[in-house]
Amino acid sequence: RYFTSVEGASREAELTWVERGGVRHANHTFVPPEARGKGIAEKLVKAIIVDAREEGFRIAPDCSYVDSYFRRHSDLAELRA
């Protein structure tokens, strides 16, 4: 899981994933309501992308936020499972 604490929030922001067949399925992104709109979810997606490039795995964007991020960034097509 990728996560970060958010000052003043009741819980951490997170991006969760499960691995199946060498592919990380990004299945959920959560940002506390009081912290939304500040680019936190995007930072979490960028973190899994950095790891995918460094570690050589692909990402299945099962989460709607991660899916929309991949659709907006066609340069990431080689990382999409």
PDB file of N, CA, C and O in Angstrom:
ATOM      1  N   ARG A   1       0.852  -1.175   0.000  1.00  0.00           N
ATOM      2  CA  ARG A   1       0.000   0.000   0.000  1.00  0.00           C
ATOM      3  C   ARG A   1       0.889   1.227   0.000  1.00  0.00           C
ATOM      4  O   ARG A   1       1.974   1.231   0.582  1.00  0.00           O
ATOM      5  N   TYR A   2       0.417   2.251  -0.654  1.00  0.00           N
ATOM      6  CA  TYR A   2       1.083   3.554  -0.644  1.00  0.00           C
ATOM      7  C   TYR A   2       0.219   4.447   0.236  1.00  0.00           C
ATOM      8  O   TYR A   2      -1.005   4.450   0.104  1.00  0.00           O
ATOM      9  N   PHE A   3       0.843   5.201   1.126  1.00  0.00           N
ATOM     10  CA  PHE A   3       0.048   6.013   2.027  1.00  0.00           C
ATOM     11  C   PHE A   3       0.830   7.241   2.469  1.00  0.00           C
ATOM     12  O   PHE A   3       2.055   7.304   2.357  1.00  0.00           O
ATOM     13  N   THR A   4       0.085   8.208   2.971  1.00  0.00           N
ATOM     14  CA  THR A   4       0.689   9.400   3.555  1.00  0.00           C
ATOM     15  C   THR A   4      -0.258   9.928   4.614  1.00  0.00           C
ATOM     16  O   THR A   4      -1.479   9.870   4.467  1.00  0.00           O
ATOM     17  N   SER A   5       0.318  10.435   5.670  1.00  0.00           N
ATOM     18  CA  SER A   5      -0.524  11.078   6.674  1.00  0.00           C
ATOM     19  C   SER A   5      -0.922  12.452   6.139  1.00  0.00           C
ATOM     20  O   SER A   5      -0.211  13.054   5.334  1.00  0.00           O
ATOM     21  N   VAL A   6      -2.048  12.922   6.596  1.00  0.00           N
ATOM     22  CA  VAL A   6      -2.578  14.207   6.150  1.00  0.00           C
ATOM     23  C   VAL A   6      -2.860  15.028   7.395  1.00  0.00           C
ATOM     24  O   VAL A   6      -3.680  14.651   8.232  1.00  0.00           O
ATOM     25  N   GLU A   7      -2.175  16.148   7.507  1.00  0.00           N
ATOM     26  CA  GLU A   7      -2.336  17.002   8.684  1.00  0.00           C
ATOM     27  C   GLU A   7      -3.790  17.412   8.870  1.00  0.00           C
ATOM     28  O   GLU A   7      -4.431  17.913   7.946  1.00  0.00           O
ATOM     29  N   GLY A   8      -4.294  17.196  10.063  1.00  0.00           N
ATOM     30  CA  GLY A   8      -5.652  17.580  10.388  1.00  0.00           C
ATOM     31  C   GLY A   8      -6.722  16.601   9.939  1.00  0.00           C
ATOM     32  O   GLY A   8      -7.910  16.841  10.154  1.00  0.00           O
ATOM     33  N   ALA A   9      -6.315  15.493   9.313  1.00  0.00           N
ATOM     34  CA  ALA A   9      -7.276  14.506   8.815  1.00  0.00           C
ATOM     35  C   ALA A   9      -7.430  13.364   9.818  1.00  0.00           C
ATOM     36  O   ALA A   9      -6.532  13.081  10.611  1.00  0.00           O
ATOM     37  N   SER A  10      -8.562  12.735   9.759  1.00  0.00           N
ATOM     38  CA  SER A  10      -8.868  11.650  10.676  1.00  0.00           C
ATOM     39  C   SER A  10      -8.157  10.344  10.321  1.00  0.00           C
ATOM     40  O   SER A  10      -8.004   9.470  11.174  1.00  0.00           O
ATOM     41  N   ARG A  11      -7.728  10.211   9.079  1.00  0.00           N
ATOM     42  CA  ARG A  11      -6.993   9.004   8.665  1.00  0.00           C
ATOM     43  C   ARG A  11      -6.061   9.310   7.512  1.00  0.00           C
ATOM     44  O   ARG A  11      -6.104  10.397   6.936  1.00  0.00           O
ATOM     45  N   GLU A  12      -5.221   8.351   7.180  1.00  0.00           N
ATOM     46  CA  GLU A  12      -4.226   8.525   6.118  1.00  0.00           C
ATOM     47  C   GLU A  12      -4.884   8.467   4.746  1.00  0.00           C
ATOM     48  O   GLU A  12      -5.950   7.876   4.574  1.00  0.00           O
ATOM     49  N   ALA A  13      -4.232   9.088   3.781  1.00  0.00           N
ATOM     50  CA  ALA A  13      -4.595   8.904   2.380  1.00  0.00           C
ATOM     51  C   ALA A  13      -3.867   7.647   1.925  1.00  0.00           C
ATOM     52  O   ALA A  13      -2.755   7.381   2.381  1.00  0.00           O
ATOM     53  N   GLU A  14      -4.478   6.870   1.030  1.00  0.00           N
ATOM     54  CA  GLU A  14      -3.836   5.633   0.618  1.00  0.00           C
ATOM     55  C   GLU A  14      -4.234   5.193  -0.779  1.00  0.00           C
ATOM     56  O   GLU A  14      -5.297   5.541  -1.294  1.00  0.00           O
ATOM     57  N   LEU A  15      -3.347   4.421  -1.363  1.00  0.00           N
ATOM     58  CA  LEU A  15      -3.602   3.717  -2.613  1.00  0.00           C
ATOM     59  C   LEU A  15      -3.258   2.269  -2.306  1.00  0.00           C
ATOM     60  O   LEU A  15      -2.119   1.960  -1.958  1.00  0.00           O
ATOM     61  N   THR A  16      -4.234   1.383  -2.431  1.00  0.00           N
ATOM     62  CA  THR A  16      -3.993  -0.027  -2.136  1.00  0.00           C
ATOM     63  C   THR A  16      -3.914  -0.825  -3.427  1.00  0.00           C
ATOM     64  O   THR A  16      -4.462  -0.436  -4.458  1.00  0.00           O
ATOM     65  N   TRP A  17      -3.222  -1.945  -3.342  1.00  0.00           N
ATOM     66  CA  TRP A  17      -3.052  -2.795  -4.511  1.00  0.00           C
ATOM     67  C   TRP A  17      -2.890  -4.241  -4.065  1.00  0.00           C
ATOM     68  O   TRP A  17      -2.540  -4.515  -2.917  1.00  0.00           O
ATOM     69  N   VAL A  18      -3.149  -5.164  -4.992  1.00  0.00           N
ATOM     70  CA  VAL A  18      -2.870  -6.581  -4.805  1.00  0.00           C
ATOM     71  C   VAL A  18      -2.093  -7.047  -6.026  1.00  0.00           C
ATOM     72  O   VAL A  18      -2.304  -6.555  -7.135  1.00  0.00           O
ATOM     73  N   GLU A  19      -1.203  -7.989  -5.815  1.00  0.00           N
ATOM     74  CA  GLU A  19      -0.405  -8.500  -6.924  1.00  0.00           C
ATOM     75  C   GLU A  19      -0.981  -9.824  -7.407  1.00  0.00           C
ATOM     76  O   GLU A  19      -1.284 -10.717  -6.616  1.00  0.00           O
ATOM     77  N   ARG A  20      -1.125  -9.927  -8.717  1.00  0.00           N
ATOM     78  CA  ARG A  20      -1.575 -11.161  -9.351  1.00  0.00           C
ATOM     79  C   ARG A  20      -0.788 -11.322 -10.640  1.00  0.00           C
ATOM     80  O   ARG A  20      -0.867 -10.486 -11.539  1.00  0.00           O
ATOM     81  N   GLY A  21      -0.041 -12.385 -10.718  1.00  0.00           N
ATOM     82  CA  GLY A  21       0.704 -12.683 -11.940  1.00  0.00           C
ATOM     83  C   GLY A  21       1.729 -11.638 -12.312  1.00  0.00           C
ATOM     84  O   GLY A  21       1.935 -11.378 -13.497  1.00  0.00           O
ATOM     85  N   GLY A  22       2.379 -11.031 -11.334  1.00  0.00           N
ATOM     86  CA  GLY A  22       3.392 -10.019 -11.614  1.00  0.00           C
ATOM     87  C   GLY A  22       2.845  -8.653 -11.961  1.00  0.00           C
ATOM     88  O   GLY A  22       3.592  -7.759 -12.356  1.00  0.00           O
ATOM     89  N   VAL A  23       1.536  -8.489 -11.814  1.00  0.00           N
ATOM     90  CA  VAL A  23       0.875  -7.214 -12.093  1.00  0.00           C
ATOM     91  C   VAL A  23       0.316  -6.678 -10.781  1.00  0.00           C
ATOM     92  O   VAL A  23      -0.327  -7.411 -10.030  1.00  0.00           O
ATOM     93  N   ARG A  24       0.559  -5.415 -10.509  1.00  0.00           N
ATOM     94  CA  ARG A  24      -0.036  -4.790  -9.324  1.00  0.00           C
ATOM     95  C   ARG A  24      -1.379  -4.176  -9.727  1.00  0.00           C
ATOM     96  O   ARG A  24      -1.445  -3.257 -10.544  1.00  0.00           O
ATOM     97  N   HIS A  25      -2.420  -4.703  -9.142  1.00  0.00           N
ATOM     98  CA  HIS A  25      -3.777  -4.213  -9.400  1.00  0.00           C
ATOM     99  C   HIS A  25      -4.075  -3.116  -8.389  1.00  0.00           C
ATOM    100  O   HIS A  25      -4.330  -3.390  -7.216  1.00  0.00           O
ATOM    101  N   ALA A  26      -4.040  -1.883  -8.853  1.00  0.00           N
ATOM    102  CA  ALA A  26      -4.367  -0.732  -8.002  1.00  0.00           C
ATOM    103  C   ALA A  26      -5.878  -0.728  -7.840  1.00  0.00           C
ATOM    104  O   ALA A  26      -6.606  -0.360  -8.761  1.00  0.00           O
ATOM    105  N   ASN A  27      -6.352  -1.141  -6.659  1.00  0.00           N
ATOM    106  CA  ASN A  27      -7.779  -1.385  -6.494  1.00  0.00           C
ATOM    107  C   ASN A  27      -8.540  -0.329  -5.698  1.00  0.00           C
ATOM    108  O   ASN A  27      -9.770  -0.349  -5.673  1.00  0.00           O
ATOM    109  N   HIS A  28      -7.825   0.597  -5.042  1.00  0.00           N
ATOM    110  CA  HIS A  28      -8.559   1.600  -4.268  1.00  0.00           C
ATOM    111  C   HIS A  28      -7.660   2.787  -3.941  1.00  0.00           C
ATOM    112  O   HIS A  28      -6.500   2.621  -3.561  1.00  0.00           O
ATOM    113  N   THR A  29      -8.208   3.970  -4.093  1.00  0.00           N
ATOM    114  CA  THR A  29      -7.526   5.196  -3.687  1.00  0.00           C
ATOM    115  C   THR A  29      -8.476   5.938  -2.754  1.00  0.00           C
ATOM    116  O   THR A  29      -9.661   6.098  -3.046  1.00  0.00           O
ATOM    117  N   PHE A  30      -7.932   6.384  -1.628  1.00  0.00           N
ATOM    118  CA  PHE A  30      -8.745   7.127  -0.671  1.00  0.00           C
ATOM    119  C   PHE A  30      -7.976   8.344  -0.171  1.00  0.00           C
ATOM    120  O   PHE A  30      -6.805   8.245   0.195  1.00  0.00           O
ATOM    121  N   VAL A  31      -8.640   9.478  -0.161  1.00  0.00           N
ATOM    122  CA  VAL A  31      -8.110  10.708   0.442  1.00  0.00           C
ATOM    123  C   VAL A  31      -9.211  11.214   1.371  1.00  0.00           C
ATOM    124  O   VAL A  31     -10.365  11.326   0.957  1.00  0.00           O
ATOM    125  N   PRO A  32      -8.865  11.525   2.633  1.00  0.00           N
ATOM    126  CA  PRO A  32      -9.890  12.033   3.547  1.00  0.00           C
ATOM    127  C   PRO A  32     -10.595  13.256   2.959  1.00  0.00           C
ATOM    128  O   PRO A  32      -9.956  14.081   2.307  1.00  0.00           O
ATOM    129  N   PRO A  33     -11.896  13.379   3.182  1.00  0.00           N
ATOM    130  CA  PRO A  33     -12.657  14.484   2.596  1.00  0.00           C
ATOM    131  C   PRO A  33     -12.043  15.859   2.853  1.00  0.00           C
ATOM    132  O   PRO A  33     -12.062  16.722   1.975  1.00  0.00           O
ATOM    133  N   GLU A  34     -11.504  16.061   4.038  1.00  0.00           N
ATOM    134  CA  GLU A  34     -10.949  17.373   4.366  1.00  0.00           C
ATOM    135  C   GLU A  34      -9.649  17.676   3.630  1.00  0.00           C
ATOM    136  O   GLU A  34      -9.149  18.799   3.702  1.00  0.00           O
ATOM    137  N   ALA A  35      -9.089  16.686   2.919  1.00  0.00           N
ATOM    138  CA  ALA A  35      -7.818  16.878   2.209  1.00  0.00           C
ATOM    139  C   ALA A  35      -7.957  16.734   0.695  1.00  0.00           C
ATOM    140  O   ALA A  35      -6.957  16.783  -0.021  1.00  0.00           O
ATOM    141  N   ARG A  36      -9.153  16.560   0.211  1.00  0.00           N
ATOM    142  CA  ARG A  36      -9.350  16.364  -1.230  1.00  0.00           C
ATOM    143  C   ARG A  36      -9.102  17.650  -2.009  1.00  0.00           C
ATOM    144  O   ARG A  36      -9.264  18.756  -1.494  1.00  0.00           O
ATOM    145  N   GLY A  37      -8.703  17.470  -3.266  1.00  0.00           N
ATOM    146  CA  GLY A  37      -8.451  18.620  -4.125  1.00  0.00           C
ATOM    147  C   GLY A  37      -7.073  19.225  -3.961  1.00  0.00           C
ATOM    148  O   GLY A  37      -6.807  20.314  -4.470  1.00  0.00           O
ATOM    149  N   LYS A  38      -6.193  18.533  -3.257  1.00  0.00           N
ATOM    150  CA  LYS A  38      -4.844  19.049  -3.008  1.00  0.00           C
ATOM    151  C   LYS A  38      -3.756  18.249  -3.724  1.00  0.00           C
ATOM    152  O   LYS A  38      -2.569  18.448  -3.466  1.00  0.00           O
ATOM    153  N   GLY A  39      -4.155  17.344  -4.622  1.00  0.00           N
ATOM    154  CA  GLY A  39      -3.182  16.580  -5.391  1.00  0.00           C
ATOM    155  C   GLY A  39      -2.590  15.380  -4.671  1.00  0.00           C
ATOM    156  O   GLY A  39      -1.600  14.812  -5.131  1.00  0.00           O
ATOM    157  N   ILE A  40      -3.175  14.988  -3.558  1.00  0.00           N
ATOM    158  CA  ILE A  40      -2.617  13.886  -2.775  1.00  0.00           C
ATOM    159  C   ILE A  40      -2.779  12.549  -3.506  1.00  0.00           C
ATOM    160  O   ILE A  40      -1.839  11.755  -3.551  1.00  0.00           O
ATOM    161  N   ALA A  41      -3.940  12.298  -4.070  1.00  0.00           N
ATOM    162  CA  ALA A  41      -4.156  11.050  -4.802  1.00  0.00           C
ATOM    163  C   ALA A  41      -3.192  10.948  -5.983  1.00  0.00           C
ATOM    164  O   ALA A  41      -2.670   9.870  -6.266  1.00  0.00           O
ATOM    165  N   GLU A  42      -2.961  12.044  -6.658  1.00  0.00           N
ATOM    166  CA  GLU A  42      -2.028  12.055  -7.785  1.00  0.00           C
ATOM    167  C   GLU A  42      -0.619  11.689  -7.316  1.00  0.00           C
ATOM    168  O   GLU A  42       0.085  10.949  -8.003  1.00  0.00           O
ATOM    169  N   LYS A  43      -0.206  12.193  -6.168  1.00  0.00           N
ATOM    170  CA  LYS A  43       1.124  11.860  -5.639  1.00  0.00           C
ATOM    171  C   LYS A  43       1.233  10.373  -5.335  1.00  0.00           C
ATOM    172  O   LYS A  43       2.287   9.776  -5.553  1.00  0.00           O
ATOM    173  N   LEU A  44       0.166   9.771  -4.839  1.00  0.00           N
ATOM    174  CA  LEU A  44       0.181   8.334  -4.563  1.00  0.00           C
ATOM    175  C   LEU A  44       0.298   7.541  -5.862  1.00  0.00           C
ATOM    176  O   LEU A  44       1.044   6.564  -5.927  1.00  0.00           O
ATOM    177  N   VAL A  45      -0.429   7.953  -6.888  1.00  0.00           N
ATOM    178  CA  VAL A  45      -0.338   7.269  -8.190  1.00  0.00           C
ATOM    179  C   VAL A  45       1.076   7.423  -8.764  1.00  0.00           C
ATOM    180  O   VAL A  45       1.633   6.465  -9.300  1.00  0.00           O
ATOM    181  N   LYS A  46       1.644   8.597  -8.655  1.00  0.00           N
ATOM    182  CA  LYS A  46       3.005   8.808  -9.155  1.00  0.00           C
ATOM    183  C   LYS A  46       4.006   7.921  -8.414  1.00  0.00           C
ATOM    184  O   LYS A  46       4.995   7.486  -9.005  1.00  0.00           O
ATOM    185  N   ALA A  47       3.765   7.649  -7.141  1.00  0.00           N
ATOM    186  CA  ALA A  47       4.666   6.791  -6.369  1.00  0.00           C
ATOM    187  C   ALA A  47       4.644   5.355  -6.895  1.00  0.00           C
ATOM    188  O   ALA A  47       5.700   4.734  -7.016  1.00  0.00           O
ATOM    189  N   ILE A  48       3.465   4.819  -7.209  1.00  0.00           N
ATOM    190  CA  ILE A  48       3.409   3.453  -7.737  1.00  0.00           C
ATOM    191  C   ILE A  48       4.014   3.409  -9.144  1.00  0.00           C
ATOM    192  O   ILE A  48       4.601   2.399  -9.532  1.00  0.00           O
ATOM    193  N   ILE A  49       3.874   4.491  -9.905  1.00  0.00           N
ATOM    194  CA  ILE A  49       4.463   4.562 -11.244  1.00  0.00           C
ATOM    195  C   ILE A  49       5.986   4.551 -11.153  1.00  0.00           C
ATOM    196  O   ILE A  49       6.640   3.846 -11.922  1.00  0.00           O
ATOM    197  N   VAL A  50       6.555   5.307 -10.240  1.00  0.00           N
ATOM    198  CA  VAL A  50       8.009   5.309 -10.041  1.00  0.00           C
ATOM    199  C   VAL A  50       8.488   3.902  -9.705  1.00  0.00           C
ATOM    200  O   VAL A  50       9.475   3.427 -10.267  1.00  0.00           O
ATOM    201  N   ASP A  51       7.788   3.236  -8.790  1.00  0.00           N
ATOM    202  CA  ASP A  51       8.179   1.874  -8.418  1.00  0.00           C
ATOM    203  C   ASP A  51       8.046   0.910  -9.595  1.00  0.00           C
ATOM    204  O   ASP A  51       8.886   0.027  -9.767  1.00  0.00           O
ATOM    205  N   ALA A  52       7.011   1.070 -10.396  1.00  0.00           N
ATOM    206  CA  ALA A  52       6.824   0.200 -11.562  1.00  0.00           C
ATOM    207  C   ALA A  52       7.993   0.336 -12.530  1.00  0.00           C
ATOM    208  O   ALA A  52       8.479  -0.660 -13.065  1.00  0.00           O
ATOM    209  N   ARG A  53       8.436   1.546 -12.751  1.00  0.00           N
ATOM    210  CA  ARG A  53       9.586   1.759 -13.643  1.00  0.00           C
ATOM    211  C   ARG A  53      10.869   1.187 -13.053  1.00  0.00           C
ATOM    212  O   ARG A  53      11.664   0.578 -13.769  1.00  0.00           O
ATOM    213  N   GLU A  54      11.073   1.375 -11.764  1.00  0.00           N
ATOM    214  CA  GLU A  54      12.300   0.901 -11.118  1.00  0.00           C
ATOM    215  C   GLU A  54      12.318  -0.614 -10.915  1.00  0.00           C
ATOM    216  O   GLU A  54      13.369  -1.246 -11.022  1.00  0.00           O
ATOM    217  N   GLU A  55      11.153  -1.192 -10.623  1.00  0.00           N
ATOM    218  CA  GLU A  55      11.092  -2.617 -10.293  1.00  0.00           C
ATOM    219  C   GLU A  55      10.612  -3.491 -11.448  1.00  0.00           C
ATOM    220  O   GLU A  55      10.689  -4.717 -11.367  1.00  0.00           O
ATOM    221  N   GLY A  56      10.118  -2.875 -12.522  1.00  0.00           N
ATOM    222  CA  GLY A  56       9.749  -3.620 -13.717  1.00  0.00           C
ATOM    223  C   GLY A  56       8.402  -4.320 -13.693  1.00  0.00           C
ATOM    224  O   GLY A  56       8.221  -5.314 -14.397  1.00  0.00           O
ATOM    225  N   PHE A  57       7.457  -3.837 -12.911  1.00  0.00           N
ATOM    226  CA  PHE A  57       6.125  -4.446 -12.940  1.00  0.00           C
ATOM    227  C   PHE A  57       5.166  -3.544 -13.708  1.00  0.00           C
ATOM    228  O   PHE A  57       5.470  -2.385 -13.993  1.00  0.00           O
ATOM    229  N   ARG A  58       4.003  -4.097 -14.036  1.00  0.00           N
ATOM    230  CA  ARG A  58       2.965  -3.316 -14.709  1.00  0.00           C
ATOM    231  C   ARG A  58       1.813  -3.081 -13.748  1.00  0.00           C
ATOM    232  O   ARG A  58       1.683  -3.766 -12.734  1.00  0.00           O
ATOM    233  N   ILE A  59       0.983  -2.112 -14.078  1.00  0.00           N
ATOM    234  CA  ILE A  59      -0.109  -1.700 -13.203  1.00  0.00           C
ATOM    235  C   ILE A  59      -1.446  -1.919 -13.904  1.00  0.00           C
ATOM    236  O   ILE A  59      -1.644  -1.491 -15.041  1.00  0.00           O
ATOM    237  N   ALA A  60      -2.350  -2.586 -13.213  1.00  0.00           N
ATOM    238  CA  ALA A  60      -3.732  -2.706 -13.683  1.00  0.00           C
ATOM    239  C   ALA A  60      -4.538  -1.665 -12.917  1.00  0.00           C
ATOM    240  O   ALA A  60      -4.732  -1.806 -11.710  1.00  0.00           O
ATOM    241  N   PRO A  61      -5.007  -0.630 -13.591  1.00  0.00           N
ATOM    242  CA  PRO A  61      -5.718   0.444 -12.900  1.00  0.00           C
ATOM    243  C   PRO A  61      -7.182   0.085 -12.625  1.00  0.00           C
ATOM    244  O   PRO A  61      -8.090   0.602 -13.276  1.00  0.00           O
ATOM    245  N   ASP A  62      -7.398  -0.802 -11.658  1.00  0.00           N
ATOM    246  CA  ASP A  62      -8.758  -1.237 -11.326  1.00  0.00           C
ATOM    247  C   ASP A  62      -9.552  -0.140 -10.607  1.00  0.00           C
ATOM    248  O   ASP A  62     -10.780  -0.108 -10.688  1.00  0.00           O
ATOM    249  N   CYS A  63      -8.869   0.735  -9.921  1.00  0.00           N
ATOM    250  CA  CYS A  63      -9.498   1.871  -9.236  1.00  0.00           C
ATOM    251  C   CYS A  63      -9.857   2.937 -10.274  1.00  0.00           C
ATOM    252  O   CYS A  63      -9.075   3.201 -11.188  1.00  0.00           O
ATOM    253  N   SER A  64     -11.016   3.538 -10.138  1.00  0.00           N
ATOM    254  CA  SER A  64     -11.449   4.533 -11.128  1.00  0.00           C
ATOM    255  C   SER A  64     -10.515   5.742 -11.186  1.00  0.00           C
ATOM    256  O   SER A  64     -10.306   6.300 -12.263  1.00  0.00           O
ATOM    257  N   TYR A  65      -9.953   6.154 -10.056  1.00  0.00           N
ATOM    258  CA  TYR A  65      -9.039   7.299 -10.085  1.00  0.00           C
ATOM    259  C   TYR A  65      -7.768   6.945 -10.841  1.00  0.00           C
ATOM    260  O   TYR A  65      -7.302   7.724 -11.672  1.00  0.00           O
ATOM    261  N   VAL A  66      -7.209   5.785 -10.561  1.00  0.00           N
ATOM    262  CA  VAL A  66      -5.979   5.367 -11.240  1.00  0.00           C
ATOM    263  C   VAL A  66      -6.250   5.168 -12.731  1.00  0.00           C
ATOM    264  O   VAL A  66      -5.416   5.517 -13.566  1.00  0.00           O
ATOM    265  N   ASP A  67      -7.397   4.615 -13.060  1.00  0.00           N
ATOM    266  CA  ASP A  67      -7.770   4.432 -14.465  1.00  0.00           C
ATOM    267  C   ASP A  67      -7.853   5.778 -15.187  1.00  0.00           C
ATOM    268  O   ASP A  67      -7.335   5.917 -16.295  1.00  0.00           O
ATOM    269  N   SER A  68      -8.493   6.758 -14.575  1.00  0.00           N
ATOM    270  CA  SER A  68      -8.608   8.069 -15.228  1.00  0.00           C
ATOM    271  C   SER A  68      -7.240   8.738 -15.349  1.00  0.00           C
ATOM    272  O   SER A  68      -6.988   9.452 -16.319  1.00  0.00           O
ATOM    273  N   TYR A  69      -6.361   8.519 -14.382  1.00  0.00           N
ATOM    274  CA  TYR A  69      -5.005   9.077 -14.459  1.00  0.00           C
ATOM    275  C   TYR A  69      -4.272   8.480 -15.665  1.00  0.00           C
ATOM    276  O   TYR A  69      -3.633   9.205 -16.427  1.00  0.00           O
ATOM    277  N   PHE A  70      -4.367   7.163 -15.833  1.00  0.00           N
ATOM    278  CA  PHE A  70      -3.715   6.517 -16.976  1.00  0.00           C
ATOM    279  C   PHE A  70      -4.304   6.991 -18.294  1.00  0.00           C
ATOM    280  O   PHE A  70      -3.570   7.150 -19.269  1.00  0.00           O
ATOM    281  N   ARG A  71      -5.606   7.218 -18.348  1.00  0.00           N
ATOM    282  CA  ARG A  71      -6.224   7.711 -19.584  1.00  0.00           C
ATOM    283  C   ARG A  71      -5.733   9.103 -19.945  1.00  0.00           C
ATOM    284  O   ARG A  71      -5.590   9.422 -21.125  1.00  0.00           O
ATOM    285  N   ARG A  72      -5.473   9.935 -18.942  1.00  0.00           N
ATOM    286  CA  ARG A  72      -4.986  11.301 -19.188  1.00  0.00           C
ATOM    287  C   ARG A  72      -3.507  11.337 -19.551  1.00  0.00           C
ATOM    288  O   ARG A  72      -3.025  12.342 -20.072  1.00  0.00           O
ATOM    289  N   HIS A  73      -2.786  10.261 -19.285  1.00  0.00           N
ATOM    290  CA  HIS A  73      -1.329  10.229 -19.513  1.00  0.00           C
ATOM    291  C   HIS A  73      -0.980   9.055 -20.436  1.00  0.00           C
ATOM    292  O   HIS A  73      -0.547   7.998 -19.977  1.00  0.00           O
ATOM    293  N   SER A  74      -1.170   9.254 -21.707  1.00  0.00           N
ATOM    294  CA  SER A  74      -0.924   8.177 -22.689  1.00  0.00           C
ATOM    295  C   SER A  74       0.539   7.731 -22.702  1.00  0.00           C
ATOM    296  O   SER A  74       0.846   6.638 -23.179  1.00  0.00           O
ATOM    297  N   ASP A  75       1.430   8.554 -22.189  1.00  0.00           N
ATOM    298  CA  ASP A  75       2.847   8.185 -22.128  1.00  0.00           C
ATOM    299  C   ASP A  75       3.102   7.046 -21.135  1.00  0.00           C
ATOM    300  O   ASP A  75       4.215   6.524 -21.071  1.00  0.00           O
ATOM    301  N   LEU A  76       2.097   6.662 -20.372  1.00  0.00           N
ATOM    302  CA  LEU A  76       2.245   5.569 -19.405  1.00  0.00           C
ATOM    303  C   LEU A  76       1.744   4.228 -19.952  1.00  0.00           C
ATOM    304  O   LEU A  76       1.674   3.245 -19.214  1.00  0.00           O
ATOM    305  N   ALA A  77       1.403   4.187 -21.221  1.00  0.00           N
ATOM    306  CA  ALA A  77       0.798   2.978 -21.805  1.00  0.00           C
ATOM    307  C   ALA A  77       1.644   1.732 -21.589  1.00  0.00           C
ATOM    308  O   ALA A  77       1.092   0.648 -21.404  1.00  0.00           O
ATOM    309  N   GLU A  78       2.973   1.854 -21.608  1.00  0.00           N
ATOM    310  CA  GLU A  78       3.818   0.669 -21.438  1.00  0.00           C
ATOM    311  C   GLU A  78       3.751   0.093 -20.025  1.00  0.00           C
ATOM    312  O   GLU A  78       4.147  -1.052 -19.806  1.00  0.00           O
ATOM    313  N   LEU A  79       3.254   0.872 -19.067  1.00  0.00           N
ATOM    314  CA  LEU A  79       3.136   0.393 -17.695  1.00  0.00           C
ATOM    315  C   LEU A  79       1.763  -0.194 -17.386  1.00  0.00           C
ATOM    316  O   LEU A  79       1.574  -0.864 -16.371  1.00  0.00           O
ATOM    317  N   ARG A  80       0.813   0.065 -18.271  1.00  0.00           N
ATOM    318  CA  ARG A  80      -0.568  -0.397 -18.041  1.00  0.00           C
ATOM    319  C   ARG A  80      -0.716  -1.862 -18.421  1.00  0.00           C
ATOM    320  O   ARG A  80      -0.343  -2.281 -19.517  1.00  0.00           O
ATOM    321  N   ALA A  81      -1.266  -2.627 -17.493  1.00  0.00           N
ATOM    322  CA  ALA A  81      -1.503  -4.057 -17.763  1.00  0.00           C
ATOM    323  C   ALA A  81      -2.861  -4.230 -18.394  1.00  0.00           C
ATOM    324  O   ALA A  81      -3.261  -5.353 -18.701  1.00  0.00           O
TER     325      ALA A  81
END
